């Protein structure tokens, strides 16, 4: 039985960030991963999908150049194999980088299946050297992540019925796609396939897409997607499906009660993700999951479970953890520092940015207007279209900036829709995270002409110093 300071089970963003920080603090760390370090985000989610969405942005740019700017460019074809090769190269280089970081930090990486045998002990099976028994002097960190939620009768086959894990790896580009689920993942995949020329239908059971975001964000995003030719159906229900060798057929009940038949080459099921604890044997360590499959911490300030020394990071955590890679980085840092005895501030989940990388894109941090009112705040709100500033006119994609404040007080939420908002939201994160008031932001000069200038204008108005916004 090998003793070490910390055992991390799962090598995704939460797991490897815990391992790297713990090692940097002088702890001996063993990291167990049954697949590849980097997890879903690196290999099947964040990185490959954003690579593909960048390619989609280039395709859209050719159309804009021709139709709006008089640049007589045409798109001959999309070389799928070349696109895939570039995507895979980006993923592979990032994977090698993570492996190199772990090796340089002195983290012992075991590739196998981990099973808890007690609150401080783990058995690892399936490694090249056979089984290992490990004990942890400081603690165990659970970071086994999540997988796509599936629906009865819609089992993924990797070709006709796909999830976010395999949609990008299905063969070729379909001519038509039905996307089931209008959250961030579903919207991003709908946007990508539309850019690549597919006919896209997007079905969402809630009364609006990206339902966890501010209603104004949802409204602007819906308008933008429909303008691009995506058939967005909120408040709709999938009644039944029929999958055949050459495609699929589905009946959908719309918000008006009409039953529509949708045929498509591919069906993408994007109805959320579920935690992965299969084979972990939580009971052996005295742990249980909640009714949704999450492993809830008893102490959110330390992300420590009811079993002392057992911590949780990443997608195993229930809300308010948002199940986002950048949140899991912060969780990994917190847990590593806690195990090393280093003071560490709890994760401020209110200040975690959320981005949907579609076209148009959305980005937000903090409370929506409805959430702020539900929490009893007297709310102040100001919005401004991006096309009210010169750079927004240049881009010509619409969009908006919306800020929610506590009346006469601090900023509660910043909400953006439009081009490049994923790069603009960091300012909002600092504003919300530092409890800034509109007057604090209004003192700072935003560059002209930029899209971020609209953010500055909104805060100038909220601070009673409005310039261009009347």
N, C-alpha and C positions, 0 to 999 in steps of 0.2 A: 504494500500500500504506500503510495507516494504522497507525501505531505507537501502542501504549498500554501501560500498565504490566501490567495483568492482563486476560486474556480468560476469561470464565466461560461455559461452554457448558451451558445448561440453567437455566431460571428457576424451578424448584421451590424447596422450602424450603431445601435445601442450597445451591443456586446463588444465590438472591437474598440469603440471609444472608451468604454469602461476599462478594458484591458490596457490600452495605451496609457491612459492617465494613471492607472494604478501602478504600472511599471515605472512610469516617470517619477512617481513618488517613492520608489524604492521597494515596492512590494513584489513578491514572486507570484507570477500569474500563469495559470493554465487556462487556455481557451479551447473549448470543444465545439466543433462545427461539423455537421454531418454532410454538408455540401461544399460550398465555396465561401470563404470569408468575403464580406461585402453584402451578403444577404439579398433579399428581394430588391431593395432599392438599387443596388449596383447592377445586378444581373438580369432582372426581369421588370423593373419598375422605373424609378426616377431617371436613371442615367440613360438607358436605351430609349425610353419614351421621349425624353427631351432631345436626344439626338435626332430621332425621327421627326419630331415637331419642328426642329430647326430646318430639316430638309423641306418640310411642308411650307415653312415660312419663305424659303427660297422660291418654291413653286408659285406661291401667291404673289411674290414680288415680281415675277415675270409677267403675270397677268396685269398687275397694277402698272408696271412700266409701259405696257402696250396700251392699256385702256385709259390711263389717266395722264401719263406724262409724255405720250407721243414717242416713246422709245419702241421702235418696231421690232420687238423681240418675240420669238415664238418658242414654245416648248415642244420639242420633237417627241420625246418619250422620257419615261423614268426607268432607268436601268436598275431594276430591283436588286440584282446581285451586287452591283457596285454600292448602292445605298446601304445594304445589309453589311457589306464588308467594312465600310467606314464606321457604321454603328458598332460592330463587333470589335473593331480595333480600339475604339474609344473605351469600351467596356473592359477589354483585355488590359489596356495600359493602366486604367484605374485599379483593376484587380491586382496587377503586379505591384502597383504602388502601395496598396494596403498590406499585401504580404510582406513587402520590404520594410514598411514601418513597424510591423509586428516583430519581424526578425531583428531589426535594429534595436528595438526596445527590450529584447530579451524575453518576449512572451512565448511560452511553449504552446504550440498549436497542435491539437490532436484532432485528426479527421475521423470521426466516428459518431456513434449514437450514444448520448449520455442518458443515464437513468439514475435518479436519486435513490440512495440507499439509506439515507438518514439526513438530519438537518445540517451536517457538515461533511457528508461523504457522497461520492458519485462513482458509478461504474460506467466505464466507457467501452463499448463493444464495436466491432467492425473496423478497427484500425488495422493498418498494415502489420503492426507488431502484435496483434491479438488484443485481448482485453486488458484494461487498466483499471486499477482501483485508486481513487484519489481522495484525499481529505483536505479540508480547508481550515487553516488556522484562524483566519479573519472572517471569512464568509463566502457564500455562494451567491452568484448573480444569475438570475433567470432572464434570458434575452432571446427566446426561441421564436419570436415574431408572429406572423399571421399568414393566412392564405386566403384566396378569394372565396367568398361565399357562393355556393351553388344553389340551384333550385331543383326540386324534384321534377324529373322528366326532361331536364335540360343539362344532362351530364356532358361536360366538355369533351370534344374529340380532337381538339387542336386544329380543326379544319373548317367545319361548318358551324360548330358551336364552340366559342372560345371565351376565355376569361382574360383579365388583364395580365396574367402570368404568361399566356401563350399567344395573345392577339398579335403581337409584333413579330412573332416567330412562325405564324401560319404561312403557308406557301403563297407567294404572290400578292398582288393587289386585287381585292374584290371589286366588282362593278357596283355593288350595292351592299349596304350594311344596315342592320337593325340593331340599335344600341339600347339595351334594357338597363336603365339606371342613369339619372341625370345629375349625379354628384360629380366631383372633380374628375375622377377617372373616366366616367362615361363621356363627359363633355370633351375631355382632351382627345379621346379616341374618335369621337364623332368629328371633331375639328380636323384631325389628321386625315381621316379618310375622305372628307369632303375636299380638302386641299388636293388630294391625289386623284380627284375626279369621280369619286364614288357618289351614288345617290344614298343619302343618309336619313334615317328616321330615328329620332331620339325619344324614347318613352320613359316618363318619370311618374311614379305613383303619387308623389306629393303634389301639392297645388302649384309648385314652381320648381325650376331646376336650381341646382346648388342651394337646396333649401336651408342649409345651415348658415348661409350668408345673409347679409342685409337684403331686404326685399327690393331696394332700388338697384342693387348689384344684379340680382336675378333678372329684373326687368330689362336692364340695359344689355345683359348678356344674351337673353332670349331674343331681343331685337337684332343684335349683331349676328347671331347664328342663323336666324331666319333670313336676314338680308343676304347671307351667303348661300342660301338655298337648302339649309338643313330643316327638315320637317320636325319641329319641336312640339311634342305632345305632353304637356304637364297634366296632372290629375287624370292619368290614363291607366288602364289595367290591361295586362296581357291575359287574354282568355285561354288561348291554347296555341300550340305550335305543332308543325309537322316538318320534320327534317328528312330530306332525301339526298340522294347522291349528288344532285346538281344544285342544291340550295335549300332554302327553308321557306315556310309559309306560316304566318301568324295572324291571329285575329286579335284586334285591339279595340277595347271600348274607350272612346274618347271622353273628355270632360262633358261634352254635350249629350252623352249617352249613345252616340252613333257607334256602330260596329264596323271597323275598317279592316280590310285584309291587306297585309303587308307581305310582299315577297322580297327576298334578299338572298344574296350569295352567302352571307355570313351573319351570324347572330353573336353579338358580344354581350355577355352577362356581366354587368358591372353594378351589382347590388350590395357592395360592401365587402368587408373582410372579417374573418373570425380568428381568434387567437389559436396558436398551435401549442398544445400540451401533450399530444399523442406520444405515448411511450415514455413520458417523463417520470411517471410514478410519483406524483406530488404527495400522495398519501404517506409514502415512506418517510417524508420529511415533516409530516404533520400539517400539510397544506391542502387547501381545497380551492376550487374555482367558484366564482359567483354564478348566478343563473345565466349569464351571457358567455361564460367561458373565460373571463378575465381572472387574473390573480391580483387581487386588490391589496395594496399596502395598508398596514395598520397605522403607519406613520408616514404621511406624505412629505414631511420635511426631510426624511431620510430615504424614502422609497423602500422602507423595510417592512416585511410582512409581520404577521403575528408570531412567526417563528424567528427569534433573534438571530441575526447573522445572515438571513436569507432576504435578498433584495430583488427588486424587479425593475426592468427598464423596457422601453419600447412598446411594441404592439400588444404585449401581454397586459399592460396597464389599462384599466378602465378610464373613461372620461373623469376628470378634465384633461388627461393626457390625450392629445389629438391624433396619435398614431402617425406622426410625421417624422421624417428622418432627422430634421434639424432639432426637433424636440428631443429625440432619443439621444442625440449628441450631448445635449445639456443634461439629460438624465444620467447618462454614463459618467459625465464629469462629477456630478453630485454624488453618485454612489461610490465612485472610486475614492473621492476625497473623504467621504464619510468612513469608509473602511480603513483609510490611512490615518484617520484621526485628525484630518485637516478641516478647519471651519469652512463651511460651504453654504451659500444661500440656497433656499429651496427654489425649485423651478417656478417661475411666474408664468403660468399657462395662459393668463389673459394677454400677455405680451408676445405670444408665439405667432409669427406671421403665417397666413394661409394663402396659397397661390393656386390658381387654376391656369395652366399653361396653354390655353386654347387661343383661338383668334376670333373675337377679341379675348384678351386675358382678363383675369380678375386677381386682385390681391387685397388682403384685409388684415387688420390686427385690432384686437380689442372687441368691444361690445357693438352689436348692431343697435339700431335705434329701438327696435322692439325689445331686445334683451335689456337695454338700459332702462326702458320704461317699466318692464316687468320687475326689475330689481328695485324699483321705487325712486329712481332718479328723476328730478325735474330736468328735462333734456333740452339742450340747444342743438340745432342742426343747421348746417350750411352745405350746399352743393353747388358745383360749378362744372359745366361741360368742358371737356378738354378742347373742344373746337372753339372755345372762347379765347384761347391763347393761340398765338401765331404758329407755334410748333405743332399744336393739335390740328390746325388747318393743313399744315404740310403733310402730316401723316394721313389725314382724311379718313380715319377709322372710327370716329366718334369716341364715346367713352365719357367718364365722369369722375369727379372727386367728391366724396361725401365725408364730412367730419361730424362726429357725434360728441357732444360735450355735456358735462354736468353744468347746468345753467349757472353762469357766473364763476365756474371753477375749471377743473382739469379736463383734459381730453380723454374721452372714454373709448373712442374707436375711430379708425381711419379706414375708408373703403374706396377702392380704385377699380375702374374698369377701363380697358383700352390698351394701346400698344405699350410695351416695355414696362408695364406696371410692376412686374416681378422684380425689376431693378430699382423701382421707386419706393417700394414698401418699407425698406430698411429705415428710412427717415420716420415713417409712421411708427415703426417698432420702438425707436428711441423716444419718440414723443409720448407714446402710451406707457412704455416701460419706466420712464423717468417722471411720470405724473405731471407732465408739462401742461401749462395753461396756454390758450391761444395767444396771449400777449407775449409769452416766452418765445413762441415760434415766430411771431410777427416781427420780432427784433432782427431776425436773421434774413439775409438777402439771398434770394434764389436766383440762379443765373438766367439770363434772357438771351435768346429765346430757347426755352426748354419745356418739356412736358411738366417737369416738377414745378415750374413757375405757377401752374394752376393750384398746386398744393399751397404755395406761399400766398396766393391771392385769397384762397378760402380762409386762411388763418388771419390775414390782414382784416378781412371783413368781420370775422368773429371778434377781433380785438378792437373793433370800432374805428379802423383806419383804412377802410375800403378804398381801393384805387380804381381798378378797371371794372370791378364787379359792382353793379348798381342794384 
